[in-house]
């Protein structure tokens, strides 16, 4: 009899302990969650982890949630990952990828860079610069792999299949392409215009049309409350001292609200690429 009573008491105590633990854990689970944040492979993965760490730390603190950086080996893998069954919660994309996510995967645009995006075909050779892209036919042009926006726009400049430059999509980062030009390994490169503006010795051959700035989108599966917290935090990003270097590195002065209209039609740039 006493044994049964003691056993019942122990079971009751255990049940109360578990119930109490669940009550403590439940609010914690409600307050915090892990969210993936994908970025284009415009930097090598180790460098990307270093560059974007202040952003993720800032979002952790501002929202009460935890953000995990997702990188891809290169743009081929990034394009593949966009089509994977497991979708990232948030993404930082150029216009064509952002619009693709909005149109095909029901992503919600949150903010965009205040500055528009364009790309510049550049060289360090005065004899090749300023005279139009056709003068580079037969010369080497380095870019990042397809379907990066730079690669896509470069192909637009050379629509004639029998009049082509030697396009080398081997750069591991946009800055690597610049180094290749200055080092004499390639005659020209296509790079973001904001990055070109940091190198006065580069000569512009041609600058592309403009697109809405780099966009942060969120999966529709992310709770609206969390999406709003992230949006509010990003709109204040330029006021945070710890993330100032990130904005400089990305060529962004600040983020402003984004809408689907800002990117409408840009996903069509990806039609020629496998997986569209």
C-alpha atoms as an extended CHARMM CRD file, in Angstrom:
* protein
*
       276  EXT
         1         1  UNK       CA              0.0000000000        0.0000000000        0.0000000000  PROA      1               0.0000000000
         2         2  UNK       CA              2.7340000000        2.4440000000        0.9900000000  PROA      2               0.0000000000
         3         3  UNK       CA              4.7780000000        1.3720000000       -2.0410000000  PROA      3               0.0000000000
         4         4  UNK       CA              1.8970000000        2.1540000000       -4.3740000000  PROA      4               0.0000000000
         5         5  UNK       CA              1.3840000000        5.5060000000       -2.6700000000  PROA      5               0.0000000000
         6         6  UNK       CA              5.0490000000        6.4010000000       -3.0430000000  PROA      6               0.0000000000
         7         7  UNK       CA              5.0000000000        5.3170000000       -6.7160000000  PROA      7               0.0000000000
         8         8  UNK       CA              1.8630000000        7.3750000000       -7.3650000000  PROA      8               0.0000000000
         9         9  UNK       CA              3.4890000000       10.3410000000       -5.6860000000  PROA      9               0.0000000000
        10        10  UNK       CA              6.5910000000       10.0380000000       -7.8080000000  PROA      10              0.0000000000
        11        11  UNK       CA              4.5290000000        9.7710000000      -10.9850000000  PROA      11              0.0000000000
        12        12  UNK       CA              2.4790000000       12.8160000000      -10.0180000000  PROA      12              0.0000000000
        13        13  UNK       CA              5.6390000000       14.8130000000       -9.2750000000  PROA      13              0.0000000000
        14        14  UNK       CA              7.1450000000       13.8020000000      -12.6060000000  PROA      14              0.0000000000
        15        15  UNK       CA              3.9870000000       14.8000000000      -14.4370000000  PROA      15              0.0000000000
        16        16  UNK       CA              3.9160000000       18.1750000000      -12.7220000000  PROA      16              0.0000000000
        17        17  UNK       CA              7.6060000000       18.7070000000      -13.5310000000  PROA      17              0.0000000000
        18        18  UNK       CA              7.0560000000       17.9260000000      -17.2280000000  PROA      18              0.0000000000
        19        19  UNK       CA              4.0050000000       20.1500000000      -17.3680000000  PROA      19              0.0000000000
        20        20  UNK       CA              5.8780000000       22.9650000000      -15.7140000000  PROA      20              0.0000000000
        21        21  UNK       CA              8.8230000000       22.5340000000      -18.0460000000  PROA      21              0.0000000000
        22        22  UNK       CA              6.5360000000       22.6940000000      -21.0710000000  PROA      22              0.0000000000
        23        23  UNK       CA              4.9560000000       25.8830000000      -19.7490000000  PROA      23              0.0000000000
        24        24  UNK       CA              8.4090000000       27.4130000000      -19.4360000000  PROA      24              0.0000000000
        25        25  UNK       CA              9.5680000000       26.2140000000      -22.8710000000  PROA      25              0.0000000000
        26        26  UNK       CA              6.4270000000       27.1760000000      -24.7620000000  PROA      26              0.0000000000
        27        27  UNK       CA              6.9280000000       30.9310000000      -24.4490000000  PROA      27              0.0000000000
        28        28  UNK       CA             10.5760000000       30.5110000000      -25.5010000000  PROA      28              0.0000000000
        29        29  UNK       CA              9.5320000000       28.6260000000      -28.6190000000  PROA      29              0.0000000000
        30        30  UNK       CA              6.9660000000       31.2990000000      -29.3790000000  PROA      30              0.0000000000
        31        31  UNK       CA              9.5030000000       34.0880000000      -28.9870000000  PROA      31              0.0000000000
        32        32  UNK       CA             12.3720000000       32.6770000000      -31.0210000000  PROA      32              0.0000000000
        33        33  UNK       CA             12.8220000000       30.6050000000      -34.1530000000  PROA      33              0.0000000000
        34        34  UNK       CA             15.5340000000       29.9000000000      -36.7020000000  PROA      34              0.0000000000
        35        35  UNK       CA             15.1650000000       31.4150000000      -40.1710000000  PROA      35              0.0000000000
        36        36  UNK       CA             17.4110000000       30.8530000000      -43.1670000000  PROA      36              0.0000000000
        37        37  UNK       CA             18.7300000000       33.8640000000      -45.0770000000  PROA      37              0.0000000000
        38        38  UNK       CA             20.0880000000       33.1670000000      -48.5640000000  PROA      38              0.0000000000
        39        39  UNK       CA             22.4540000000       35.5010000000      -50.3900000000  PROA      39              0.0000000000
        40        40  UNK       CA             23.7620000000       35.4470000000      -53.9370000000  PROA      40              0.0000000000
        41        41  UNK       CA             27.2560000000       33.9470000000      -54.3380000000  PROA      41              0.0000000000
        42        42  UNK       CA             28.8140000000       37.2700000000      -55.2640000000  PROA      42              0.0000000000
        43        43  UNK       CA             31.4640000000       36.4570000000      -52.6570000000  PROA      43              0.0000000000
        44        44  UNK       CA             33.2300000000       33.2120000000      -51.9080000000  PROA      44              0.0000000000
        45        45  UNK       CA             31.4170000000       31.3210000000      -49.0840000000  PROA      45              0.0000000000
        46        46  UNK       CA             34.0330000000       32.0300000000      -46.4170000000  PROA      46              0.0000000000
        47        47  UNK       CA             34.1160000000       35.7070000000      -47.3140000000  PROA      47              0.0000000000
        48        48  UNK       CA             30.3070000000       35.8650000000      -47.4270000000  PROA      48              0.0000000000
        49        49  UNK       CA             30.1110000000       34.4710000000      -43.8820000000  PROA      49              0.0000000000
        50        50  UNK       CA             32.4170000000       37.2540000000      -42.7190000000  PROA      50              0.0000000000
        51        51  UNK       CA             30.6430000000       40.0310000000      -44.6050000000  PROA      51              0.0000000000
        52        52  UNK       CA             27.0790000000       39.1140000000      -43.6510000000  PROA      52              0.0000000000
        53        53  UNK       CA             27.6980000000       38.2150000000      -39.9960000000  PROA      53              0.0000000000
        54        54  UNK       CA             26.9730000000       41.7790000000      -38.7620000000  PROA      54              0.0000000000
        55        55  UNK       CA             23.6530000000       41.7210000000      -40.6390000000  PROA      55              0.0000000000
        56        56  UNK       CA             22.5550000000       38.4270000000      -39.1180000000  PROA      56              0.0000000000
        57        57  UNK       CA             23.6460000000       39.5210000000      -35.6470000000  PROA      57              0.0000000000
        58        58  UNK       CA             21.6950000000       42.7420000000      -36.1100000000  PROA      58              0.0000000000
        59        59  UNK       CA             18.5400000000       40.8710000000      -37.1760000000  PROA      59              0.0000000000
        60        60  UNK       CA             18.9140000000       38.4420000000      -34.2710000000  PROA      60              0.0000000000
        61        61  UNK       CA             18.9590000000       41.3280000000      -31.8420000000  PROA      61              0.0000000000
        62        62  UNK       CA             16.2640000000       43.4090000000      -33.5470000000  PROA      62              0.0000000000
        63        63  UNK       CA             13.7090000000       40.6230000000      -34.0190000000  PROA      63              0.0000000000
        64        64  UNK       CA             14.3850000000       38.1310000000      -31.2150000000  PROA      64              0.0000000000
        65        65  UNK       CA             14.7950000000       35.3510000000      -33.7740000000  PROA      65              0.0000000000
        66        66  UNK       CA             17.8940000000       33.5970000000      -35.0810000000  PROA      66              0.0000000000
        67        67  UNK       CA             19.0160000000       33.9110000000      -38.6980000000  PROA      67              0.0000000000
        68        68  UNK       CA             21.2490000000       31.3950000000      -40.4620000000  PROA      68              0.0000000000
        69        69  UNK       CA             23.2070000000       32.3730000000      -43.5710000000  PROA      69              0.0000000000
        70        70  UNK       CA             22.7460000000       30.1580000000      -46.6330000000  PROA      70              0.0000000000
        71        71  UNK       CA             25.3970000000       30.3650000000      -49.3390000000  PROA      71              0.0000000000
        72        72  UNK       CA             25.9280000000       28.5100000000      -52.6060000000  PROA      72              0.0000000000
        73        73  UNK       CA             29.1540000000       27.4820000000      -54.2980000000  PROA      73              0.0000000000
        74        74  UNK       CA             28.4350000000       29.5880000000      -57.3770000000  PROA      74              0.0000000000
        75        75  UNK       CA             25.5430000000       30.9350000000      -59.4460000000  PROA      75              0.0000000000
        76        76  UNK       CA             24.8550000000       27.5710000000      -61.0930000000  PROA      76              0.0000000000
        77        77  UNK       CA             24.2010000000       26.0790000000      -57.6730000000  PROA      77              0.0000000000
        78        78  UNK       CA             22.3020000000       29.1590000000      -56.5190000000  PROA      78              0.0000000000
        79        79  UNK       CA             19.8800000000       28.8810000000      -59.4380000000  PROA      79              0.0000000000
        80        80  UNK       CA             19.4700000000       25.1800000000      -58.6620000000  PROA      80              0.0000000000
        81        81  UNK       CA             18.8420000000       25.9240000000      -54.9810000000  PROA      81              0.0000000000
        82        82  UNK       CA             16.1060000000       28.4180000000      -55.8490000000  PROA      82              0.0000000000
        83        83  UNK       CA             14.2190000000       25.4820000000      -57.3890000000  PROA      83              0.0000000000
        84        84  UNK       CA             14.7640000000       23.1150000000      -54.4690000000  PROA      84              0.0000000000
        85        85  UNK       CA             11.8300000000       21.7740000000      -52.4790000000  PROA      85              0.0000000000
        86        86  UNK       CA             13.1520000000       23.3400000000      -49.2930000000  PROA      86              0.0000000000
        87        87  UNK       CA             12.8020000000       27.0920000000      -49.6920000000  PROA      87              0.0000000000
        88        88  UNK       CA             14.8170000000       29.6590000000      -47.8030000000  PROA      88              0.0000000000
        89        89  UNK       CA             12.8830000000       31.9080000000      -45.4240000000  PROA      89              0.0000000000
        90        90  UNK       CA             14.5560000000       35.1180000000      -46.6010000000  PROA      90              0.0000000000
        91        91  UNK       CA             16.7320000000       36.0370000000      -49.5800000000  PROA      91              0.0000000000
        92        92  UNK       CA             18.8300000000       38.9770000000      -50.7310000000  PROA      92              0.0000000000
        93        93  UNK       CA             18.6770000000       39.0580000000      -54.5290000000  PROA      93              0.0000000000
        94        94  UNK       CA             19.2600000000       41.0830000000      -57.6410000000  PROA      94              0.0000000000
        95        95  UNK       CA             16.1860000000       42.0970000000      -59.6350000000  PROA      95              0.0000000000
        96        96  UNK       CA             15.8060000000       38.9900000000      -61.8290000000  PROA      96              0.0000000000
        97        97  UNK       CA             16.0370000000       36.5040000000      -58.9590000000  PROA      97              0.0000000000
        98        98  UNK       CA             13.8220000000       38.6320000000      -56.7150000000  PROA      98              0.0000000000
        99        99  UNK       CA             11.0900000000       38.8020000000      -59.3570000000  PROA      99              0.0000000000
       100       100  UNK       CA             11.3900000000       35.0690000000      -60.0100000000  PROA      100             0.0000000000
       101       101  UNK       CA             10.7980000000       34.3190000000      -56.3320000000  PROA      101             0.0000000000
       102       102  UNK       CA              7.8570000000       36.7470000000      -56.2440000000  PROA      102             0.0000000000
       103       103  UNK       CA              6.1740000000       35.3600000000      -59.3610000000  PROA      103             0.0000000000
       104       104  UNK       CA              6.9240000000       31.6470000000      -59.1040000000  PROA      104             0.0000000000
       105       105  UNK       CA              7.3130000000       31.0160000000      -55.3630000000  PROA      105             0.0000000000
       106       106  UNK       CA              4.9800000000       33.6080000000      -53.8620000000  PROA      106             0.0000000000
       107       107  UNK       CA              7.7310000000       35.4700000000      -52.0160000000  PROA      107             0.0000000000
       108       108  UNK       CA              6.9560000000       38.8540000000      -50.4960000000  PROA      108             0.0000000000
       109       109  UNK       CA              9.2940000000       41.7910000000      -51.2430000000  PROA      109             0.0000000000
       110       110  UNK       CA             10.2260000000       43.6100000000      -48.0350000000  PROA      110             0.0000000000
       111       111  UNK       CA             12.9110000000       46.1890000000      -48.7980000000  PROA      111             0.0000000000
       112       112  UNK       CA             15.2760000000       47.1540000000      -51.5980000000  PROA      112             0.0000000000
       113       113  UNK       CA             18.4760000000       49.1180000000      -51.9080000000  PROA      113             0.0000000000
       114       114  UNK       CA             17.7230000000       52.8050000000      -52.3850000000  PROA      114             0.0000000000
       115       115  UNK       CA             20.1490000000       52.9160000000      -55.3230000000  PROA      115             0.0000000000
       116       116  UNK       CA             19.1780000000       51.3480000000      -58.6660000000  PROA      116             0.0000000000
       117       117  UNK       CA             21.3510000000       48.5580000000      -60.0360000000  PROA      117             0.0000000000
       118       118  UNK       CA             23.2540000000       48.5480000000      -63.3020000000  PROA      118             0.0000000000
       119       119  UNK       CA             26.3450000000       46.8030000000      -64.6400000000  PROA      119             0.0000000000
       120       120  UNK       CA             29.3180000000       48.2120000000      -66.5020000000  PROA      120             0.0000000000
       121       121  UNK       CA             31.5420000000       46.5710000000      -69.0750000000  PROA      121             0.0000000000
       122       122  UNK       CA             35.0080000000       47.8650000000      -68.2060000000  PROA      122             0.0000000000
       123       123  UNK       CA             38.6320000000       47.5890000000      -69.2790000000  PROA      123             0.0000000000
       124       124  UNK       CA             41.9820000000       49.0270000000      -68.2680000000  PROA      124             0.0000000000
       125       125  UNK       CA             43.0880000000       49.3510000000      -71.8980000000  PROA      125             0.0000000000
       126       126  UNK       CA             42.5210000000       52.8730000000      -73.2390000000  PROA      126             0.0000000000
       127       127  UNK       CA             42.4260000000       51.5520000000      -76.8120000000  PROA      127             0.0000000000
       128       128  UNK       CA             39.4330000000       49.3530000000      -75.9870000000  PROA      128             0.0000000000
       129       129  UNK       CA             37.5240000000       51.6570000000      -73.6580000000  PROA      129             0.0000000000
       130       130  UNK       CA             34.7920000000       54.0800000000      -74.6210000000  PROA      130             0.0000000000
       131       131  UNK       CA             34.3560000000       52.6940000000      -78.1250000000  PROA      131             0.0000000000
       132       132  UNK       CA             31.4690000000       50.2950000000      -77.6440000000  PROA      132             0.0000000000
       133       133  UNK       CA             31.2730000000       46.5620000000      -76.8880000000  PROA      133             0.0000000000
       134       134  UNK       CA             31.8050000000       45.4620000000      -80.4980000000  PROA      134             0.0000000000
       135       135  UNK       CA             35.4530000000       46.4510000000      -80.2400000000  PROA      135             0.0000000000
       136       136  UNK       CA             35.8300000000       43.6560000000      -77.6740000000  PROA      136             0.0000000000
       137       137  UNK       CA             34.7740000000       40.9070000000      -80.0900000000  PROA      137             0.0000000000
       138       138  UNK       CA             37.5640000000       38.3510000000      -80.0300000000  PROA      138             0.0000000000
       139       139  UNK       CA             38.8780000000       39.6690000000      -76.7040000000  PROA      139             0.0000000000
       140       140  UNK       CA             38.4250000000       37.9920000000      -73.3170000000  PROA      140             0.0000000000
       141       141  UNK       CA             35.7490000000       39.2630000000      -70.9170000000  PROA      141             0.0000000000
       142       142  UNK       CA             35.5640000000       37.8290000000      -67.4270000000  PROA      142             0.0000000000
       143       143  UNK       CA             32.3260000000       37.6030000000      -65.4510000000  PROA      143             0.0000000000
       144       144  UNK       CA             30.6920000000       35.5430000000      -62.7490000000  PROA      144             0.0000000000
       145       145  UNK       CA             28.8440000000       32.3920000000      -63.8760000000  PROA      145             0.0000000000
       146       146  UNK       CA             25.3350000000       32.2930000000      -65.2800000000  PROA      146             0.0000000000
       147       147  UNK       CA             22.7340000000       33.2640000000      -64.4690000000  PROA      147             0.0000000000
       148       148  UNK       CA             24.2040000000       36.1440000000      -62.4660000000  PROA      148             0.0000000000
       149       149  UNK       CA             22.7180000000       39.4450000000      -63.5750000000  PROA      149             0.0000000000
       150       150  UNK       CA             26.0770000000       40.5610000000      -64.9240000000  PROA      150             0.0000000000
       151       151  UNK       CA             26.3900000000       37.4530000000      -67.0930000000  PROA      151             0.0000000000
       152       152  UNK       CA             22.8130000000       37.7780000000      -68.3660000000  PROA      152             0.0000000000
       153       153  UNK       CA             23.2860000000       41.4260000000      -69.3270000000  PROA      153             0.0000000000
       154       154  UNK       CA             26.6500000000       40.7280000000      -70.9490000000  PROA      154             0.0000000000
       155       155  UNK       CA             25.0370000000       38.1960000000      -73.2940000000  PROA      155             0.0000000000
       156       156  UNK       CA             22.4780000000       40.8340000000      -74.2910000000  PROA      156             0.0000000000
       157       157  UNK       CA             25.3180000000       42.9610000000      -75.6500000000  PROA      157             0.0000000000
       158       158  UNK       CA             26.4420000000       40.1590000000      -77.9560000000  PROA      158             0.0000000000
       159       159  UNK       CA             23.3280000000       38.7240000000      -79.5650000000  PROA      159             0.0000000000
       160       160  UNK       CA             25.0720000000       37.8260000000      -82.8300000000  PROA      160             0.0000000000
       161       161  UNK       CA             26.3670000000       34.2540000000      -82.4100000000  PROA      161             0.0000000000
       162       162  UNK       CA             29.1050000000       34.7350000000      -85.0270000000  PROA      162             0.0000000000
       163       163  UNK       CA             30.4440000000       37.9370000000      -83.4760000000  PROA      163             0.0000000000
       164       164  UNK       CA             31.3650000000       37.0630000000      -79.9310000000  PROA      164             0.0000000000
       165       165  UNK       CA             34.0450000000       37.8720000000      -77.3780000000  PROA      165             0.0000000000
       166       166  UNK       CA             35.7320000000       35.1510000000      -75.3650000000  PROA      166             0.0000000000
       167       167  UNK       CA             33.3930000000       35.1550000000      -72.3510000000  PROA      167             0.0000000000
       168       168  UNK       CA             35.0320000000       33.5790000000      -69.3110000000  PROA      168             0.0000000000
       169       169  UNK       CA             32.5370000000       32.9690000000      -66.5090000000  PROA      169             0.0000000000
       170       170  UNK       CA             35.1710000000       31.9350000000      -63.9960000000  PROA      170             0.0000000000
       171       171  UNK       CA             35.2740000000       34.7990000000      -61.4770000000  PROA      171             0.0000000000
       172       172  UNK       CA             34.6880000000       33.7470000000      -57.8720000000  PROA      172             0.0000000000
       173       173  UNK       CA             33.6530000000       37.2850000000      -56.9200000000  PROA      173             0.0000000000
       174       174  UNK       CA             33.1040000000       40.5550000000      -58.7470000000  PROA      174             0.0000000000
       175       175  UNK       CA             36.2980000000       41.9570000000      -57.2580000000  PROA      175             0.0000000000
       176       176  UNK       CA             38.1760000000       38.9400000000      -58.6240000000  PROA      176             0.0000000000
       177       177  UNK       CA             37.0980000000       40.0380000000      -62.1090000000  PROA      177             0.0000000000
       178       178  UNK       CA             38.6640000000       43.4460000000      -61.5200000000  PROA      178             0.0000000000
       179       179  UNK       CA             41.9000000000       41.8530000000      -60.3440000000  PROA      179             0.0000000000
       180       180  UNK       CA             41.9460000000       39.7280000000      -63.4930000000  PROA      180             0.0000000000
       181       181  UNK       CA             41.7090000000       42.8230000000      -65.6940000000  PROA      181             0.0000000000
       182       182  UNK       CA             44.3900000000       44.7560000000      -63.8350000000  PROA      182             0.0000000000
       183       183  UNK       CA             46.5740000000       41.6570000000      -63.7830000000  PROA      183             0.0000000000
       184       184  UNK       CA             46.3680000000       41.3310000000      -67.5580000000  PROA      184             0.0000000000
       185       185  UNK       CA             44.6860000000       37.9240000000      -67.5010000000  PROA      185             0.0000000000
       186       186  UNK       CA             41.5810000000       39.2840000000      -69.2240000000  PROA      186             0.0000000000
       187       187  UNK       CA             40.9350000000       42.2620000000      -71.4790000000  PROA      187             0.0000000000
       188       188  UNK       CA             37.6610000000       43.3480000000      -69.8810000000  PROA      188             0.0000000000
       189       189  UNK       CA             35.0870000000       42.5170000000      -67.2090000000  PROA      189             0.0000000000
       190       190  UNK       CA             31.4580000000       43.2020000000      -66.4380000000  PROA      190             0.0000000000
       191       191  UNK       CA             30.8870000000       44.3070000000      -62.8550000000  PROA      191             0.0000000000
       192       192  UNK       CA             28.2810000000       46.2230000000      -60.8070000000  PROA      192             0.0000000000
       193       193  UNK       CA             28.4680000000       49.9210000000      -61.6350000000  PROA      193             0.0000000000
       194       194  UNK       CA             28.6920000000       50.9310000000      -57.9690000000  PROA      194             0.0000000000
       195       195  UNK       CA             31.8270000000       48.7740000000      -57.7170000000  PROA      195             0.0000000000
       196       196  UNK       CA             33.2840000000       50.2350000000      -60.9250000000  PROA      196             0.0000000000
       197       197  UNK       CA             32.9550000000       53.6910000000      -59.4050000000  PROA      197             0.0000000000
       198       198  UNK       CA             35.5130000000       52.7190000000      -56.7540000000  PROA      198             0.0000000000
       199       199  UNK       CA             38.2130000000       52.1880000000      -59.3940000000  PROA      199             0.0000000000
       200       200  UNK       CA             39.0220000000       55.4060000000      -61.3130000000  PROA      200             0.0000000000
       201       201  UNK       CA             41.5750000000       53.5630000000      -63.4660000000  PROA      201             0.0000000000
       202       202  UNK       CA             38.8610000000       51.4220000000      -65.0440000000  PROA      202             0.0000000000
       203       203  UNK       CA             37.5050000000       52.6460000000      -68.3840000000  PROA      203             0.0000000000
       204       204  UNK       CA             33.8190000000       52.1050000000      -69.1160000000  PROA      204             0.0000000000
       205       205  UNK       CA             32.9630000000       50.4500000000      -72.4180000000  PROA      205             0.0000000000
       206       206  UNK       CA             29.2140000000       50.3540000000      -71.8190000000  PROA      206             0.0000000000
       207       207  UNK       CA             26.7760000000       50.6050000000      -68.8980000000  PROA      207             0.0000000000
       208       208  UNK       CA             23.5500000000       48.6030000000      -68.9220000000  PROA      208             0.0000000000
       209       209  UNK       CA             20.0410000000       49.8250000000      -68.2370000000  PROA      209             0.0000000000
       210       210  UNK       CA             19.0170000000       50.2500000000      -64.6120000000  PROA      210             0.0000000000
       211       211  UNK       CA             17.0100000000       47.9030000000      -62.4120000000  PROA      211             0.0000000000
       212       212  UNK       CA             15.4380000000       48.3200000000      -58.9950000000  PROA      212             0.0000000000
       213       213  UNK       CA             18.0510000000       47.7980000000      -56.2840000000  PROA      213             0.0000000000
       214       214  UNK       CA             18.9530000000       44.5660000000      -54.5380000000  PROA      214             0.0000000000
       215       215  UNK       CA             15.8680000000       43.1960000000      -52.7810000000  PROA      215             0.0000000000
       216       216  UNK       CA             15.1840000000       41.2880000000      -49.5660000000  PROA      216             0.0000000000
       217       217  UNK       CA             12.2360000000       38.9540000000      -50.0140000000  PROA      217             0.0000000000
       218       218  UNK       CA             10.4980000000       36.6330000000      -47.5590000000  PROA      218             0.0000000000
       219       219  UNK       CA              8.7180000000       33.3440000000      -48.0680000000  PROA      219             0.0000000000
       220       220  UNK       CA              4.9680000000       33.5380000000      -47.6160000000  PROA      220             0.0000000000
       221       221  UNK       CA              5.4000000000       30.7100000000      -45.0820000000  PROA      221             0.0000000000
       222       222  UNK       CA              7.1600000000       33.0890000000      -42.6980000000  PROA      222             0.0000000000
       223       223  UNK       CA              4.6230000000       34.5300000000      -40.2470000000  PROA      223             0.0000000000
       224       224  UNK       CA              3.5380000000       38.0430000000      -41.1640000000  PROA      224             0.0000000000
       225       225  UNK       CA              4.6190000000       39.3330000000      -37.7560000000  PROA      225             0.0000000000
       226       226  UNK       CA              8.1680000000       38.0740000000      -38.3370000000  PROA      226             0.0000000000
       227       227  UNK       CA              8.2660000000       39.5060000000      -41.8570000000  PROA      227             0.0000000000
       228       228  UNK       CA              7.2580000000       42.8900000000      -40.4840000000  PROA      228             0.0000000000
       229       229  UNK       CA              9.9280000000       42.7710000000      -37.7860000000  PROA      229             0.0000000000
       230       230  UNK       CA             12.6030000000       42.0110000000      -40.3660000000  PROA      230             0.0000000000
       231       231  UNK       CA             11.3380000000       44.7720000000      -42.6690000000  PROA      231             0.0000000000
       232       232  UNK       CA             11.2950000000       47.3370000000      -39.8630000000  PROA      232             0.0000000000
       233       233  UNK       CA             14.8040000000       46.3400000000      -38.7870000000  PROA      233             0.0000000000
       234       234  UNK       CA             16.2020000000       46.5790000000      -42.3350000000  PROA      234             0.0000000000
       235       235  UNK       CA             14.6560000000       50.0040000000      -42.8670000000  PROA      235             0.0000000000
       236       236  UNK       CA             16.7150000000       51.1880000000      -39.8780000000  PROA      236             0.0000000000
       237       237  UNK       CA             19.8870000000       49.3550000000      -40.8890000000  PROA      237             0.0000000000
       238       238  UNK       CA             21.7260000000       52.5120000000      -41.9410000000  PROA      238             0.0000000000
       239       239  UNK       CA             21.4160000000       53.8750000000      -38.3930000000  PROA      239             0.0000000000
       240       240  UNK       CA             23.2940000000       50.9330000000      -36.8550000000  PROA      240             0.0000000000
       241       241  UNK       CA             27.0430000000       51.5070000000      -36.5310000000  PROA      241             0.0000000000
       242       242  UNK       CA             27.8910000000       47.7910000000      -36.5850000000  PROA      242             0.0000000000
       243       243  UNK       CA             26.3550000000       47.2790000000      -40.0260000000  PROA      243             0.0000000000
       244       244  UNK       CA             27.7260000000       50.4400000000      -41.6560000000  PROA      244             0.0000000000
       245       245  UNK       CA             30.6220000000       48.5220000000      -43.2240000000  PROA      245             0.0000000000
       246       246  UNK       CA             28.1880000000       45.9890000000      -44.7000000000  PROA      246             0.0000000000
       247       247  UNK       CA             26.2460000000       48.6990000000      -46.5110000000  PROA      247             0.0000000000
       248       248  UNK       CA             29.4710000000       50.1490000000      -47.8900000000  PROA      248             0.0000000000
       249       249  UNK       CA             30.5780000000       46.6920000000      -49.0420000000  PROA      249             0.0000000000
       250       250  UNK       CA             27.2380000000       46.1730000000      -50.8240000000  PROA      250             0.0000000000
       251       251  UNK       CA             27.2360000000       49.6280000000      -52.3840000000  PROA      251             0.0000000000
       252       252  UNK       CA             24.0170000000       50.5360000000      -50.5560000000  PROA      252             0.0000000000
       253       253  UNK       CA             23.2840000000       53.7560000000      -48.6450000000  PROA      253             0.0000000000
       254       254  UNK       CA             20.0880000000       52.4260000000      -47.0770000000  PROA      254             0.0000000000
       255       255  UNK       CA             17.0890000000       50.1820000000      -47.6520000000  PROA      255             0.0000000000
       256       256  UNK       CA             13.6420000000       51.4700000000      -48.6290000000  PROA      256             0.0000000000
       257       257  UNK       CA             10.2610000000       49.6560000000      -48.8820000000  PROA      257             0.0000000000
       258       258  UNK       CA              9.8990000000       47.3580000000      -51.9020000000  PROA      258             0.0000000000
       259       259  UNK       CA              6.8540000000       46.2980000000      -53.9080000000  PROA      259             0.0000000000
       260       260  UNK       CA              6.2880000000       43.6030000000      -56.5650000000  PROA      260             0.0000000000
       261       261  UNK       CA              5.8060000000       46.4020000000      -59.1060000000  PROA      261             0.0000000000
       262       262  UNK       CA              9.4550000000       47.4390000000      -58.6330000000  PROA      262             0.0000000000
       263       263  UNK       CA             10.5880000000       44.1330000000      -60.1650000000  PROA      263             0.0000000000
       264       264  UNK       CA              7.7730000000       43.3020000000      -62.5530000000  PROA      264             0.0000000000
       265       265  UNK       CA              9.0060000000       41.5890000000      -65.7140000000  PROA      265             0.0000000000
       266       266  UNK       CA             12.6050000000       41.0920000000      -64.6190000000  PROA      266             0.0000000000
       267       267  UNK       CA             12.2160000000       37.3470000000      -64.1050000000  PROA      267             0.0000000000
       268       268  UNK       CA             11.9090000000       37.0120000000      -67.8900000000  PROA      268             0.0000000000
       269       269  UNK       CA             15.6660000000       37.5070000000      -68.0710000000  PROA      269             0.0000000000
       270       270  UNK       CA             15.9550000000       33.9350000000      -66.7670000000  PROA      270             0.0000000000
       271       271  UNK       CA             13.8150000000       32.3270000000      -69.4810000000  PROA      271             0.0000000000
       272       272  UNK       CA             16.8100000000       31.1420000000      -71.4870000000  PROA      272             0.0000000000
       273       273  UNK       CA             18.3350000000       29.2970000000      -68.5340000000  PROA      273             0.0000000000
       274       274  UNK       CA             17.7820000000       25.6740000000      -67.6320000000  PROA      274             0.0000000000
       275       275  UNK       CA             15.2260000000       25.2540000000      -64.8860000000  PROA      275             0.0000000000
       276       276  UNK       CA             13.0620000000       28.2640000000      -65.6900000000  PROA      276             0.0000000000
